[in-house]
Amino acid sequence: MSKAKTVAIIGAGPVGLAAAAHVLERGLTPIVLEAGSHVGHSVRQWGHVQMFSPWEYNIDRAAARLLASTGWNSPEPEHYPTGAELAERYLQPLAAKIGLASHVHTSSRVTDISRVGFDKLKTTGREAAPFEIRYQNGRGPTSVRADAVIDASGTWHSPNPAGANGLRAIGEAQSADRIAYGMPDVLGKDRARYAGKTVAVLGTGHSAVGTLTDLARLATQSPETKPVWLLRGNDPAKAFGGGANDKLTARGELGAAFAALVAAGRIQVESEFRVSHLAADGPRLTVNAGSACCGRQVVVDQLIVATGFRPELEFLRELRIQLDPAIECPVALASLIDPNEHSCGTVRPHGARELAQAEPGFYFAGMKSYGRAPTFLMLTGYEQVRSIAADIAGDREAAERVELVLPETGVCNRSGAPDAGNCCGGPAISDVDACCADDANAKQQGKTGCGCAS
Ligand SMILES: Cc1cc2nc3c(=O)[nH]c(=O)nc-3n(C[C@H](O)[C@H](O)[C@H](O)COP(=O)(O)OP(=O)(O)OC[C@H]3O[C@@H](n4cnc5c(N)ncnc54)[C@H](O)[C@@H]3O)c2cc1C
């Protein structure tokens, strides 16, 4: 039997709402607090983007069970939704239909969390005290109590800045009117801002690749448009992904299409470009690498910073939180997702045990649980919250069970010691010229390999 009856869930994104579905199924009471005016607030900001995972990977199983009982028209499993479709066809019905409506509070931004009667320093009796979650709902600060908290607030609202050192570049704040972060809709509602302009995109992840691809398309319609790709590393090919080896076909195709645009010279590439200074130059923007006066520079009309995201931690200040110093994710998760180590996408399934904190009853989930690591998939988050809800309900066996196989990226960059299970079927045996087991198998069958660098 569960001791924790009420579970506060921060964020009504895909993972927060899935958490609510699992909590409901367990007979517990969710209280979902969402900063935006609608559920899926962050997803709606990138509503124009077509997802690289099809519907079958985007729907949580507990959520689907609850929706099915209301006669929900489930989407075609093999179709790829946009962010807007994900919000409208799945998240919105989920929040509205399944008895969740009364548990979801929109326009409610969580600002602080503590334990009733206990500041961070006080230990004795701490774990028996309920959590106190303070939030702003437009009528001033208010608070709610809960026996457990799942922080599924994502990272979308705290993008990394332009500076190569992780700080804002000098002049970045002053040039804010020429800079956008994340993935602006360059072919749609933001078109006027970018059509016919020289636009630099900084970054190497899916957001940068997708935006540059869209800018190249915009250039075919508005020929003065010039996409410029700024990347810190020296090897553009690292952004091209696993191509045909990627188990998520659309993700592989996006990288392959981008590689073709770069090869055709339709995107100006500036590699080893580490942004340090930004300066308004009339209506234009000078982007400097290294120094304000004498290093490399490009002059553009607009800059799009797509250098990833970092977790917002300030509202957790009064809780006992321990994070990996580099990735800012729960410590037990770090070695599984560290992009310095590998990029296969084959993260070992993990749940409550890895996501719990020294603060009993508090868990990270979803995009936020990955801290600064870039490879999060919704499917991972759904498995996380299944396990967390089981843990809160006291079902240890279900909390420990592993129920997830993730699609691999087809790229298998590894460094350091081989770690079976981390990389494309685990490491290859040592006397074979291959980077991992899948690569070795592919070569044995006369194929070129699995996409690993070998
Ligand atoms: C452009 C893009 C494309 C992606 N495509 C895919 C894909 O194809 N497949 C895939 O598996 N993954 C994809 N992802 C990665 C990831 O699955 C998504 O980002 C997903 O939305 C993460 O879900 P989440 O619920 O953890 O966080 P979010 O969707 O970010 O939701 C968090 C919610 O918390 C709210 N919030 C934030 N702070 C507070 C606060 N203080 N108080 C209350 N509420 C708060 C936010 O408003 C938001 O609604 C993509 C990501 C991006 C950015």
The ligand as an SDF file (V2000), in Angstrom:
LIG
                    3D

 53 58  0  0  0  0  0  0  0  0999 V2000
   12.5080   20.8600  -31.4990 C   0  0  0  0  0  0  0  0  0  0  0  0
   12.4600   19.5600  -30.7340 C   0  0  0  0  0  0  0  0  0  0  0  0
   12.0840   18.4070  -31.3770 C   0  0  0  0  0  0  0  0  0  0  0  0
   12.0340   17.1930  -30.6560 C   0  0  0  0  0  0  0  0  0  0  0  0
   11.6680   16.0540  -31.3200 N   0  0  0  0  0  0  0  0  0  0  0  0
   11.5830   14.8920  -30.6230 C   0  0  0  0  0  0  0  0  0  0  0  0
   11.1560   13.6910  -31.2770 C   0  0  0  0  0  0  0  0  0  0  0  0
   10.8760   13.6560  -32.4760 O   0  0  0  0  0  0  0  0  0  0  0  0
   11.0720   12.5500  -30.5240 N   0  0  0  0  0  0  0  0  0  0  0  0
   11.3730   12.5140  -29.1960 C   0  0  0  0  0  0  0  0  0  0  0  0
   11.2480   11.4530  -28.5720 O   0  0  0  0  0  0  0  0  0  0  0  0
   11.8070   13.6300  -28.5620 N   0  0  0  0  0  0  0  0  0  0  0  0
   11.9300   14.8020  -29.2370 C   0  0  0  0  0  0  0  0  0  0  0  0
   12.3690   15.9370  -28.5850 N   0  0  0  0  0  0  0  0  0  0  0  0
   12.9160   15.8350  -27.2160 C   0  0  0  0  0  0  0  0  0  0  0  0
   11.8840   15.7290  -26.0720 C   0  0  0  0  0  0  0  0  0  0  0  0
   11.2110   14.4980  -26.1200 O   0  0  0  0  0  0  0  0  0  0  0  0
   10.8990   16.8780  -26.0450 C   0  0  0  0  0  0  0  0  0  0  0  0
   11.5880   18.0630  -25.7300 O   0  0  0  0  0  0  0  0  0  0  0  0
    9.7620   16.7060  -25.0190 C   0  0  0  0  0  0  0  0  0  0  0  0
    8.8950   17.7970  -25.1410 O   0  0  0  0  0  0  0  0  0  0  0  0
   10.2590   16.6170  -23.5690 C   0  0  0  0  0  0  0  0  0  0  0  0
    9.1320   16.4400  -22.7400 O   0  0  0  0  0  0  0  0  0  0  0  0
    9.0940   16.9360  -21.2160 P   0  0  0  0  0  0  0  0  0  0  0  0
    7.7010   16.6920  -20.7540 O   0  0  0  0  0  0  0  0  0  0  0  0
   10.2060   16.3230  -20.4580 O   0  0  0  0  0  0  0  0  0  0  0  0
    9.4230   18.5060  -21.2580 O   0  0  0  0  0  0  0  0  0  0  0  0
    8.6540   19.7080  -21.9670 P   0  0  0  0  0  0  0  0  0  0  0  0
    7.9100   19.2740  -23.1670 O   0  0  0  0  0  0  0  0  0  0  0  0
    9.6640   20.7860  -22.1260 O   0  0  0  0  0  0  0  0  0  0  0  0
    7.5630   20.1530  -20.8910 O   0  0  0  0  0  0  0  0  0  0  0  0
    7.9000   20.8070  -19.6920 C   0  0  0  0  0  0  0  0  0  0  0  0
    6.7210   21.6770  -19.2660 C   0  0  0  0  0  0  0  0  0  0  0  0
    7.0390   22.2570  -17.9950 O   0  0  0  0  0  0  0  0  0  0  0  0
    6.5930   23.6080  -17.9860 C   0  0  0  0  0  0  0  0  0  0  0  0
    7.3890   24.3430  -16.9840 N   0  0  0  0  0  0  0  0  0  0  0  0
    8.6710   24.7690  -17.0810 C   0  0  0  0  0  0  0  0  0  0  0  0
    9.0380   25.3900  -15.9350 N   0  0  0  0  0  0  0  0  0  0  0  0
    7.9710   25.3460  -15.1100 C   0  0  0  0  0  0  0  0  0  0  0  0
    7.7390   25.8110  -13.7720 C   0  0  0  0  0  0  0  0  0  0  0  0
    8.6850   26.4310  -13.0610 N   0  0  0  0  0  0  0  0  0  0  0  0
    6.5120   25.6160  -13.2200 N   0  0  0  0  0  0  0  0  0  0  0  0
    5.5250   24.9730  -13.9190 C   0  0  0  0  0  0  0  0  0  0  0  0
    5.6990   24.5120  -15.1820 N   0  0  0  0  0  0  0  0  0  0  0  0
    6.9140   24.6750  -15.7590 C   0  0  0  0  0  0  0  0  0  0  0  0
    6.8220   24.0760  -19.4080 C   0  0  0  0  0  0  0  0  0  0  0  0
    6.0220   25.2010  -19.7110 O   0  0  0  0  0  0  0  0  0  0  0  0
    6.4640   22.8410  -20.2160 C   0  0  0  0  0  0  0  0  0  0  0  0
    5.1160   22.8060  -20.6250 O   0  0  0  0  0  0  0  0  0  0  0  0
   12.3990   17.1590  -29.2800 C   0  0  0  0  0  0  0  0  0  0  0  0
   12.7790   18.3380  -28.6500 C   0  0  0  0  0  0  0  0  0  0  0  0
   12.8080   19.5340  -29.3620 C   0  0  0  0  0  0  0  0  0  0  0  0
   13.2220   20.7910  -28.6310 C   0  0  0  0  0  0  0  0  0  0  0  0
  1  2  1  0
  2  3  1  0
  2 52  2  0
  3  4  2  0
  4  5  1  0
  4 50  1  0
  5  6  2  0
  6  7  1  0
  6 13  1  0
  7  8  2  0
  7  9  1  0
  9 10  1  0
 10 11  2  0
 10 12  1  0
 12 13  2  0
 13 14  1  0
 14 15  1  0
 14 50  1  0
 15 16  1  0
 16 17  1  0
 16 18  1  0
 18 19  1  0
 18 20  1  0
 20 21  1  0
 20 22  1  0
 22 23  1  0
 23 24  1  0
 24 25  2  0
 24 26  1  0
 24 27  1  0
 27 28  1  0
 28 29  2  0
 28 30  1  0
 28 31  1  0
 31 32  1  0
 32 33  1  0
 33 34  1  0
 33 48  1  0
 34 35  1  0
 35 36  1  0
 35 46  1  0
 36 37  1  0
 36 45  1  0
 37 38  2  0
 38 39  1  0
 39 40  1  0
 39 45  2  0
 40 41  1  0
 40 42  2  0
 42 43  1  0
 43 44  2  0
 44 45  1  0
 46 47  1  0
 46 48  1  0
 48 49  1  0
 50 51  2  0
 51 52  1  0
 52 53  1  0
M  END
$$$$
